[in-house]
Amino acid sequence: MHLNSKSIFLRRVQEAFLLRKINKRTSNHFISVYKKFDSNKRSEADEKADELLAELISQSSLKKRG
């Protein structure tokens, strides 16, 4: 299994956000800047991981509201 630095970085940003180490605005900034300078094509695994993380974040935010 090949892990690239992009996958690791994006997962760390999401993890920091979920653990409330950084706020949503900072998280979005890190991600947008990283994607702007990323020259590699996203892999299918990255797409799937992003979908799963988005689902986790939405479930987490629903629990906080409820």
VMD Tcl script that draws the C-alpha trace (Angstrom):
set ca {
  {0.00 0.00 0.00}
  {1.44 3.33 -1.06}
  {0.78 6.37 1.12}
  {1.67 9.70 -0.37}
  {2.37 12.89 1.51}
  {-0.87 14.43 0.26}
  {-3.00 11.74 1.87}
  {-1.10 12.06 5.13}
  {-1.27 15.85 5.20}
  {-4.99 16.04 4.44}
  {-5.79 13.39 7.02}
  {-3.72 15.21 9.66}
  {-5.57 18.46 8.94}
  {-8.93 16.70 9.30}
  {-7.78 14.95 12.46}
  {-6.62 18.25 13.99}
  {-9.99 19.79 13.18}
  {-11.95 16.89 14.66}
  {-9.86 17.03 17.83}
  {-10.54 20.79 18.01}
  {-6.86 21.67 17.71}
  {-7.69 24.02 14.81}
  {-10.93 25.66 13.75}
  {-12.88 25.06 10.52}
  {-11.62 28.25 8.89}
  {-7.98 27.26 9.48}
  {-8.65 23.73 8.26}
  {-10.23 25.00 5.05}
  {-7.34 27.40 4.51}
  {-4.72 24.64 4.86}
  {-6.63 22.39 2.48}
  {-7.26 25.05 -0.17}
  {-3.64 26.24 -0.18}
  {-2.38 22.66 -0.36}
  {-4.69 21.80 -3.26}
  {-3.68 24.97 -5.10}
  {-0.02 23.95 -5.08}
  {-0.56 20.22 -5.52}
  {0.64 19.07 -8.93}
  {-0.16 15.36 -8.55}
  {-3.43 13.90 -9.76}
  {-5.68 12.68 -6.97}
  {-5.95 8.94 -6.71}
  {-9.16 6.95 -6.32}
  {-8.12 6.12 -2.76}
  {-7.81 9.83 -1.94}
  {-11.30 10.44 -3.33}
  {-12.78 7.64 -1.23}
  {-10.96 8.81 1.91}
  {-12.28 12.33 1.36}
  {-15.83 11.00 1.07}
  {-15.49 9.03 4.30}
  {-13.96 11.97 6.16}
  {-16.73 14.29 4.95}
  {-19.31 11.81 6.22}
  {-17.54 11.58 9.58}
  {-17.40 15.36 9.92}
  {-21.08 15.75 9.06}
  {-22.05 13.09 11.63}
  {-19.83 14.78 14.21}
  {-21.40 18.18 13.57}
  {-24.91 16.72 13.82}
  {-24.06 15.21 17.21}
  {-22.76 18.57 18.44}
  {-25.99 20.33 17.42}
  {-28.31 17.65 18.81}
}
mol new
graphics top color blue
foreach p $ca { graphics top sphere $p radius 0.5 }
foreach p [lrange $ca 0 end-1] q [lrange $ca 1 end] { graphics top cylinder $p $q radius 0.2 }
display resetview
